[in-house]
Amino acid sequence: MVRLASAAVAQLGPRLSAADKQALTATLGEARARQREADRQRVSALVARLTGADKATAAAAGKELTAMGDRAVKPLLAELKAAVPAPNPKPEAEKAILTLLASLAPKLTGYDPEAPAADRIKKIDAWLKQLGS
């Protein structure tokens, strides 16, 4: 839906009435919101598999997250932020997510997994702000 609505806005934009353009833009906004929510849910499920004991399942989850590309970055950052704080830190999830982020978003640098949790969360928040969240 996102691809179709985006293409329609780009290709038909000048030929549409103001009301039609507004309706199409609203449809595009709704489709993007649904896509973000679906991506968030999918990334959450895949991160759980990524850190599981089964290496084949973990590899498949990593491949799927890599295939999602940019769409996976913000949800991965949210998962990373959830993996950091005490009382239940998840260092295996943190490491796996950082490995994926290094390939998906190489501009996100400066994260120190040995830093205090508060500093790591500040870094994640800075990255989210940098990405426009």
BADOZA-316575 format. One line per field, with one value per residue: residue in three letters; x, y, z of N, C-alpha, C in turn. Coordinates in steps of 0.2 Angstrom, whole numbers. Example, Ala and Ser with C-alpha at 12.3 -4.5 7.8 and 13.67 -1.06 7.14 Angstrom:
2
residu <- c(ALA, SER)
nc1 <- c(66, 64)
nc2 <- c(-28, -11)
nc3 <- c(39, 35)
cac1 <- c(62, 68)
cac2 <- c(-22, -5)
cac3 <- c(39, 36)
cc1 <- c(66, 64)
cc2 <- c(-16, 0)
cc3 <- c(39, 39)
END
This chain:
133
residu <- c(MET, VAL, ARG, LEU, ALA, SER, ALA, ALA, VAL, ALA, GLN, LEU, GLY, PRO, ARG, LEU, SER, ALA, ALA, ASP, LYS, GLN, ALA, LEU, THR, ALA, THR, LEU, GLY, GLU, ALA, ARG, ALA, ARG, GLN, ARG, GLU, ALA, ASP, ARG, GLN, ARG, VAL, SER, ALA, LEU, VAL, ALA, ARG, LEU, THR, GLY, ALA, ASP, LYS, ALA, THR, ALA, ALA, ALA, ALA, GLY, LYS, GLU, LEU, THR, ALA, MET, GLY, ASP, ARG, ALA, VAL, LYS, PRO, LEU, LEU, ALA, GLU, LEU, LYS, ALA, ALA, VAL, PRO, ALA, PRO, ASN, PRO, LYS, PRO, GLU, ALA, GLU, LYS, ALA, ILE, LEU, THR, LEU, LEU, ALA, SER, LEU, ALA, PRO, LYS, LEU, THR, GLY, TYR, ASP, PRO, GLU, ALA, PRO, ALA, ALA, ASP, ARG, ILE, LYS, LYS, ILE, ASP, ALA, TRP, LEU, LYS, GLN, LEU, GLY, SER)
nc1 <- c(4, 10, 20, 12, 3, 13, 19, 8, 5, 17, 17, 4, 1, 1, -10, -21, -36, -37, -44, -44, -30, -27, -34, -27, -15, -18, -21, -9, -1, -8, -5, 9, 10, 4, 13, 25, 21, 19, 32, 38, 33, 37, 51, 53, 49, 58, 70, 69, 71, 83, 92, 90, 93, 94, 104, 102, 89, 92, 101, 93, 84, 92, 95, 83, 80, 91, 87, 76, 81, 82, 70, 71, 79, 75, 65, 74, 83, 74, 72, 85, 86, 77, 84, 95, 93, 94, 83, 84, 95, 100, 112, 116, 106, 108, 121, 119, 110, 118, 127, 119, 115, 127, 129, 117, 115, 128, 132, 129, 137, 149, 144, 146, 147, 151, 149, 140, 123, 114, 121, 122, 109, 107, 114, 108, 95, 100, 104, 91, 85, 94, 90, 77, 67)
nc2 <- c(-6, 6, 8, 9, 20, 30, 30, 34, 47, 53, 52, 55, 67, 81, 80, 78, 83, 95, 89, 75, 74, 77, 66, 55, 58, 57, 43, 38, 42, 35, 22, 21, 23, 11, 2, 5, 1, -13, -16, -13, -23, -35, -34, -35, -48, -55, -51, -58, -71, -70, -70, -82, -100, -108, -109, -109, -103, -91, -86, -85, -76, -65, -63, -59, -47, -40, -39, -31, -19, -1, 1, -7, -1, 10, 2, -7, 0, 4, -9, -11, -1, -6, -17, -13, -7, -10, -19, -30, -33, -37, -43, -51, -49, -35, -35, -43, -34, -23, -28, -30, -17, -10, -14, -10, 3, 12, 24, 27, 28, 26, 20, 13, -3, -6, 5, 15, 11, 22, 31, 23, 23, 37, 38, 30, 37, 49, 44, 41, 53, 59, 52, 57, 54)
nc3 <- c(0, 4, -6, -18, -15, -13, -26, -33, -28, -32, -46, -51, -44, -50, -58, -50, -41, -28, -17, -20, -20, -7, -1, -5, 0, 14, 14, 11, 22, 33, 28, 30, 43, 48, 42, 49, 62, 60, 56, 68, 77, 70, 70, 84, 87, 79, 85, 97, 92, 86, 97, 102, 107, 96, 82, 68, 67, 73, 63, 52, 57, 58, 44, 39, 46, 41, 28, 29, 29, 30, 36, 48, 57, 66, 74, 79, 87, 97, 102, 107, 116, 126, 130, 137, 151, 169, 180, 172, 162, 145, 138, 128, 118, 116, 110, 98, 92, 90, 81, 70, 68, 64, 51, 45, 48, 47, 51, 63, 77, 91, 102, 117, 124, 137, 144, 157, 160, 159, 151, 139, 136, 134, 122, 113, 112, 107, 94, 89, 89, 79, 68, 67, 76)
cac1 <- c(0, 14, 23, 7, 1, 19, 19, 2, 6, 22, 15, -3, 0, -1, -16, -26, -39, -35, -48, -41, -23, -28, -37, -22, -10, -20, -21, -2, 0, -11, -2, 15, 9, 3, 19, 29, 18, 20, 39, 40, 31, 41, 58, 53, 49, 64, 76, 69, 73, 90, 96, 88, 98, 95, 109, 99, 84, 95, 104, 87, 81, 97, 94, 76, 81, 95, 83, 71, 85, 81, 64, 72, 83, 72, 63, 80, 85, 69, 74, 91, 85, 74, 89, 100, 92, 93, 86, 85, 99, 100, 118, 116, 102, 112, 127, 116, 107, 123, 130, 115, 115, 133, 128, 111, 116, 135, 133, 127, 144, 151, 141, 151, 143, 154, 147, 134, 116, 111, 125, 120, 102, 107, 117, 102, 91, 104, 103, 84, 84, 97, 86, 71, 61)
cac2 <- c(0, 12, 9, 11, 27, 34, 31, 38, 54, 56, 52, 58, 73, 87, 80, 77, 89, 96, 84, 69, 74, 76, 59, 50, 59, 54, 36, 36, 43, 29, 16, 22, 22, 4, -1, 6, -3, -20, -17, -14, -30, -40, -33, -37, -55, -57, -50, -63, -77, -68, -72, -89, -105, -112, -105, -108, -98, -84, -84, -83, -69, -59, -62, -56, -40, -36, -38, -25, -13, 5, 0, -10, 3, 13, -3, -11, 5, 3, -15, -10, 3, -10, -22, -10, -6, -15, -25, -36, -31, -42, -42, -55, -45, -29, -37, -45, -28, -18, -30, -28, -9, -8, -15, -7, 11, 12, 31, 27, 26, 29, 16, 9, -8, -6, 11, 14, 10, 28, 33, 20, 25, 43, 37, 28, 43, 54, 41, 42, 60, 60, 49, 60, 52)
cac3 <- c(0, 4, -13, -22, -13, -15, -33, -36, -26, -37, -54, -52, -40, -53, -61, -46, -38, -21, -13, -22, -18, 1, 1, -7, 5, 20, 13, 12, 29, 36, 26, 33, 51, 49, 41, 55, 68, 58, 57, 75, 79, 67, 73, 91, 86, 76, 90, 101, 88, 85, 103, 104, 107, 89, 78, 62, 68, 74, 57, 48, 59, 56, 37, 38, 48, 36, 22, 30, 28, 34, 40, 54, 61, 72, 79, 82, 92, 102, 106, 110, 122, 130, 132, 141, 158, 174, 183, 168, 155, 140, 135, 121, 113, 115, 106, 92, 89, 88, 75, 64, 67, 61, 44, 43, 49, 49, 53, 71, 80, 97, 107, 121, 128, 144, 148, 162, 156, 158, 145, 133, 134, 131, 115, 109, 111, 102, 88, 87, 87, 73, 63, 66, 80)
cc1 <- c(4, 17, 18, 4, 7, 19, 13, 3, 11, 20, 9, -4, -2, -8, -22, -29, -36, -38, -45, -34, -23, -30, -31, -16, -12, -20, -13, 1, -2, -7, 5, 15, 8, 9, 24, 27, 20, 28, 41, 39, 35, 48, 58, 53, 55, 70, 75, 72, 81, 94, 94, 94, 100, 99, 105, 93, 87, 98, 98, 84, 86, 96, 88, 77, 86, 91, 78, 75, 83, 75, 65, 76, 80, 69, 69, 83, 80, 71, 80, 90, 82, 79, 94, 99, 92, 86, 87, 89, 99, 106, 119, 112, 105, 118, 124, 113, 112, 127, 126, 115, 121, 133, 122, 112, 123, 136, 132, 133, 144, 147, 146, 147, 145, 152, 141, 128, 114, 115, 123, 113, 102, 110, 112, 97, 94, 103, 96, 83, 88, 93, 79, 65, 60)
cc2 <- c(6, 13, 12, 18, 32, 35, 35, 45, 57, 57, 56, 65, 79, 87, 79, 83, 89, 91, 77, 68, 73, 69, 54, 51, 56, 46, 34, 37, 37, 23, 16, 20, 14, 0, -1, 2, -11, -21, -17, -21, -35, -40, -36, -45, -58, -56, -56, -70, -76, -70, -78, -94, -108, -107, -104, -103, -91, -82, -81, -77, -63, -58, -58, -48, -36, -35, -32, -19, -7, 5, -3, -6, 6, 7, -7, -6, 5, -3, -15, -6, -1, -15, -20, -10, -12, -14, -31, -35, -38, -41, -45, -52, -39, -30, -39, -39, -24, -21, -29, -21, -7, -9, -11, 1, 12, 19, 32, 24, 29, 26, 12, 4, -8, 0, 10, 14, 17, 32, 30, 22, 32, 43, 35, 33, 48, 51, 42, 49, 62, 57, 52, 57, 56)
cc3 <- c(0, -3, -18, -21, -15, -22, -36, -34, -31, -44, -55, -49, -44, -57, -57, -43, -31, -16, -14, -19, -10, 3, 0, -2, 12, 20, 14, 19, 34, 35, 29, 40, 52, 47, 46, 61, 66, 58, 64, 78, 76, 69, 80, 91, 84, 81, 95, 98, 88, 91, 106, 104, 100, 84, 71, 62, 69, 67, 52, 50, 57, 48, 36, 40, 44, 30, 23, 29, 33, 39, 47, 59, 67, 77, 82, 88, 98, 106, 110, 117, 128, 133, 137, 149, 163, 177, 178, 161, 151, 136, 128, 116, 111, 109, 99, 88, 86, 82, 69, 63, 63, 54, 41, 43, 51, 52, 61, 74, 87, 103, 111, 126, 135, 148, 153, 158, 155, 152, 139, 131, 131, 123, 111, 107, 106, 95, 85, 85, 80, 67, 62, 70, 86)
END
